[in-house]
Amino acid sequence: MPSPSLPASFCLFDTAIGHCAIAWNANGIVRLQLPEASESLTGARHLPEATQGEPPPSIRAAIERIGALLGGRADDLADLALDLDAISPFHRRVYEFVRTIGPGHTTTYGEVAARIDAPGSARAVGQALGENPFAPVVPCHRVLAAGGRAGGFSAARGVATKLRMLEIEKARIGEEPGLFDDVAEQANLGTAALDESMMRLALGQARLAAAKGEVPVGAVVVRDGEVLGAGFNQPIGAHDPSAHAEIMAMRAAASAIGNYRLVGCDLYVTLEPCAMCAGAIQHARIGRVVYGAADPKTGACGSVVDLFAEPRLNHHAHVYGGVMASECAALLSSFFAERRRR
Ligand SMILES: [Zn+2]
């Protein structure tokens, strides 16, 4: 790997898929490093000459957006500046074309070769992407070998990382399910399937709320695939304005583990959290929030406000929505339709 032309600095940052590193110089991003087996390796591997430093605003913004992408927010990152000075002309053509492939879309090495007027050079494209120092800004995870196999990825947990990133994007954006499902099945990586089964549990909680005449919203808190707490919306019955499903589930989980900090936990909720719940989620250090239906009236994850996009709030959660959204929304609309009939 050639050295960048200008002195570089680097820093580490946390994402939904683990520790990452970014190195930059005056031209832009010089290297990105996706999760490695250990944090000490991250960042140091390709850039022994870089020194650890405080990122300037443009790089801080890039870190924020890369973290959001890895947390499930669709962003093509196409406008982030890269330092391509040390990159060979062929690699540069490959990277520039691959940057035009948007989140949720995939293509093949052969197709990239054809599109950059180098037909027959699929293998060279695979090598260039295997050496890609800019993942996921150059989204090599969206380029697959023929037949939908995920190859040619250089991170230590290479193929698993690639599939995890595709899973995250597909769960959010839902493109090309046939090709993608094959890939996920081969690697036996079921993030989307796990999310769905947890959302089903949250839906079960929501039905309990409906049965008690409460607006049907349900939630579960999960750590390493284990449900630590569950809850449903019950402000009327509990005479408690804070008795939203998320709060009930987090209380149960915190009490189960004897700690108000739910570090490493995922929260699944059938409806986009409100501002109160978003605040509690941030206080609890929830790592990942998965919601079903969007809430255009009180949603605080982007519908009305986005409290998770506010860099001045020191939060740890990555958020993505739309998991089983139609089932979650249908439960709410049938509840309200029923109530209007009475
Ligand atoms: Zn709430």
Residues whose N, C-alpha, C, O or C-beta is under 5 A from the ligand:
A	BS01	ZN	H244 P273 C274 C277
